[in-house]
Structures are given as C-alpha cells and as structure tokens.
Amino acid sequence: KISSNLLPHPNWRLVPIAEFVKKRGDVKNNNEDDLKTIDPALMLGLQAGYEKAFDRNNILTANITWAHDVTGNNDGWISQPGVNYRRQLTDRLKMNIATNVTYASDDYMETYFSIGQNNSARSGLKTYNADAGFKDVGANLTLTYNLNQSWALGRLVGYKRLLGDAADSPVVDDAGSENQFVAGVFFTYSWQTGD
C-alpha cells in the first residue's frame, strides 16, 4: 500500500487508495470450486478523513473510502466508513485499531454473491440474487515495531462478519462462512524527501 496526503492540512486527509480483489477459483469447497471463475479486480479510489491528535501518543481518525473497479471484472464500487485509533506504546512500538463497515453496489454484489442458472447447474448451489447493501463489518489490530529509521516489522490480526445478502448467499451460507479471520506479518519501508 502506497499513500500520500493530497491536502496540505494538519487534520484533514485525502488519500488515493488501491485494493486488489483476488481471483475466485480453485477453492477447497467442491461446490464453490465448480462456480465460474471470477478474474481478479483492481479497485481504485480515494479516502477522505479527519485526524484528531489528543496528544503525541493518541490519534483518532474518522474516514470514508470509495473505490471503483477499473478492470471490468466486477464493474462495481464499494464505500467504507471507518474509525481508526493509533497509540504510540513505546518509542519503537505503535498500535493501531481500525473498524469499518462496507457498502457494496449491485454490480459488485452480483459478481461475488449472486448465483445464476448456469452457475447453479455447474455447482449444485441454488440460484440467488444479491442486491446492493451493507456487505460486512470488521475490525483489525496492528502492532508495528520500528527496527530503525526506515524499516518496521508489523503483526496484524483481524475479523470480518459478512452481512445481509452477502451472508445469506449460498456461496457463503452453503459453501463458506459468515465469519472471516485474517492474521499476518509484514515489513514496511518509509522514507522522507525534502528538508
């Protein structure tokens, strides 16, 4: 993820964002594996937010993200309002707690959660029509440790709960789970330019 604030303001943020939606295919569930493959999509958009620093160690940010598919593989868009809390625990260790809810368009929901007649015949899952609406709500916790001025090591754990038509889809209800968990380790590199 690469980001840069486009607004020269100490509190308001406007950040270009990119989100990669992975290909659907070759999954472990036999029924879902028989569904037509969906190619990966790239979602591009902007995140706008307001950041409030209570002191140098405690920062709260309210934001909203909007992104649209530019590959034509889902032709949809998503919007994500959210709240982030960042706390500097020590000189090197930083904690970030992020929460958000996702609203998805008709085309997005149709691509990933609807099942037409052909897909139903291929997979054995019942036909289903998913409409636009709130898709999920989630939260994640990130701990980042600065190894030096440029490199940092991070640990992420997160939980997401599918909602509405997404949760009720046979893709989820019969072949998956409403509860989504994620965990990982990452490295980041940062640099500064100018004086």
C-alpha positions in Angstrom: 0.0 0.0 0.0 1.3 3.4 -1.0 -0.4 6.6 0.2 0.2 10.3 0.4 -2.0 13.0 1.8 -3.1 15.3 -1.1 -4.3 18.1 1.3 -1.8 20.5 2.9 -3.7 20.5 6.2 -2.7 19.2 9.7 -6.1 17.4 10.3 -7.9 16.7 7.0 -6.8 13.9 4.8 -7.4 12.9 1.2 -5.5 9.8 0.2 -5.6 7.8 -3.1 -6.1 4.1 -2.4 -5.9 0.8 -4.3 -7.5 -2.5 -3.3 -6.9 -5.8 -5.0 -9.7 -8.4 -5.1 -8.3 -11.8 -5.7 -9.4 -14.3 -8.3 -12.2 -16.7 -7.3 -11.3 -20.2 -8.4 -9.5 -23.4 -7.3 -11.1 -23.2 -3.8 -11.3 -26.1 -1.4 -15.1 -26.4 -1.3 -16.2 -28.6 -4.2 -19.4 -26.8 -4.9 -17.9 -23.4 -4.9 -15.0 -24.6 -7.0 -17.5 -25.5 -9.7 -18.7 -21.9 -10.0 -17.5 -19.9 -12.9 -14.0 -18.4 -12.2 -14.0 -14.6 -11.5 -10.8 -12.9 -12.6 -9.0 -10.6 -10.1 -10.2 -7.0 -9.9 -8.4 -3.7 -9.1 -10.4 -1.2 -7.1 -9.1 2.4 -7.3 -10.5 5.4 -5.3 -10.0 7.9 -2.6 -10.1 8.0 1.2 -11.2 11.2 3.0 -10.8 11.7 6.7 -10.3 13.9 9.7 -7.5 13.2 12.2 -7.6 14.4 15.8 -4.5 14.2 17.9 -5.3 14.2 21.6 -1.5 14.3 22.3 1.6 13.0 20.5 0.8 9.4 21.5 -3.0 9.2 20.9 -4.6 9.9 17.5 -8.2 9.2 16.4 -9.2 9.3 12.7 -12.7 9.2 11.1 -12.6 8.4 7.4 -14.6 7.2 4.4 -13.3 5.3 1.4 -14.8 5.0 -2.0 -13.3 2.7 -4.7 -14.4 1.5 -8.2 -13.3 -1.5 -10.2 -11.1 -0.4 -13.1 -10.6 -3.8 -14.6 -14.2 -4.5 -15.7 -14.2 -7.8 -13.7 -16.9 -6.8 -11.3 -17.9 -3.3 -12.6 -18.9 -2.3 -9.1 -17.9 0.0 -6.3 -17.6 -0.1 -2.5 -17.8 2.5 0.2 -16.3 2.1 3.6 -16.8 4.5 6.5 -14.5 3.7 9.4 -12.7 4.8 12.6 -9.0 4.3 13.4 -7.3 4.7 16.8 -3.5 4.9 16.8 -1.4 4.9 20.0 2.4 5.1 20.4 3.0 2.5 23.1 6.8 3.0 23.3 9.4 4.8 21.3 9.5 1.9 18.8 6.2 0.2 19.2 2.9 1.5 17.8 -0.6 0.1 18.0 -3.5 0.7 15.5 -7.1 -0.4 15.9 -9.3 0.0 12.8 -13.0 -0.6 12.4 -15.1 -0.2 9.2 -18.3 -1.2 7.5 -18.6 -1.9 3.8 -21.4 -0.9 1.5 -21.3 -2.6 -2.0 -23.1 -1.7 -5.2 -25.4 -4.0 -7.2 -22.7 -5.0 -9.7 -20.2 -5.8 -7.0 -22.7 -8.0 -5.1 -24.0 -9.6 -8.3 -20.5 -10.7 -9.3 -19.4 -12.2 -6.0 -22.6 -13.4 -4.2 -25.3 -14.0 -6.8 -25.8 -17.4 -8.5 -27.4 -17.6 -11.9 -29.0 -20.6 -13.6 -25.7 -21.6 -15.3 -23.7 -21.4 -12.1 -26.4 -23.2 -10.2 -26.3 -26.1 -12.7 -22.5 -26.2 -12.5 -22.2 -26.2 -8.8 -25.5 -27.6 -7.4 -26.0 -24.5 -5.3 -29.4 -22.8 -5.5 -30.0 -19.7 -7.6 -29.7 -16.5 -5.7 -29.8 -12.7 -6.4 -27.7 -10.4 -4.2 -28.6 -6.7 -4.2 -26.7 -3.7 -3.2 -26.3 -3.2 0.6 -24.0 -3.5 3.6 -21.6 -6.3 2.8 -19.6 -6.6 6.0 -18.4 -5.1 9.3 -14.9 -5.7 10.7 -12.1 -4.7 12.9 -8.3 -5.3 13.0 -5.4 -4.7 15.3 -2.0 -3.9 14.1 1.3 -3.7 16.1 4.2 -2.1 14.3 7.8 -2.2 15.7 10.4 0.2 14.3 13.6 -1.7 13.6 15.4 1.5 12.6 14.5 4.9 10.9 13.4 3.2 7.7 12.3 -0.4 8.4 9.5 -1.6 10.6 8.1 -5.1 11.4 4.3 -5.5 11.8 1.8 -8.0 13.1 -1.9 -7.9 12.0 -4.9 -9.8 13.3 -8.4 -9.1 12.0 -12.1 -10.2 12.0 -14.8 -9.5 9.5 -18.5 -10.5 9.7 -20.5 -10.7 6.4 -23.9 -9.1 6.5 -27.2 -9.0 4.6 -27.3 -10.5 1.1 -23.6 -11.4 1.3 -24.1 -13.5 4.4 -27.3 -15.2 3.0 -25.7 -16.1 -0.3 -25.3 -19.9 -0.9 -21.6 -19.1 -1.7 -21.3 -18.2 2.0 -24.2 -20.0 3.7 -23.7 -23.4 2.0 -20.0 -23.3 0.9 -18.3 -20.8 3.2 -18.6 -18.9 6.5 -20.0 -15.5 7.6 -17.0 -15.2 9.9 -13.7 -14.2 8.2 -10.4 -14.1 10.1 -7.0 -12.8 9.0 -3.6 -12.8 10.5 -0.2 -11.9 9.1 3.3 -10.4 9.5 4.6 -7.6 7.3 7.6 -5.3 6.8 7.3 -1.7 5.8 9.9 0.7 4.4 9.5 4.5 4.7 11.5 7.4 3.6 11.3 11.2 3.7 12.1 13.7 0.9 12.9 17.4 1.1 14.3 19.3 4.1 
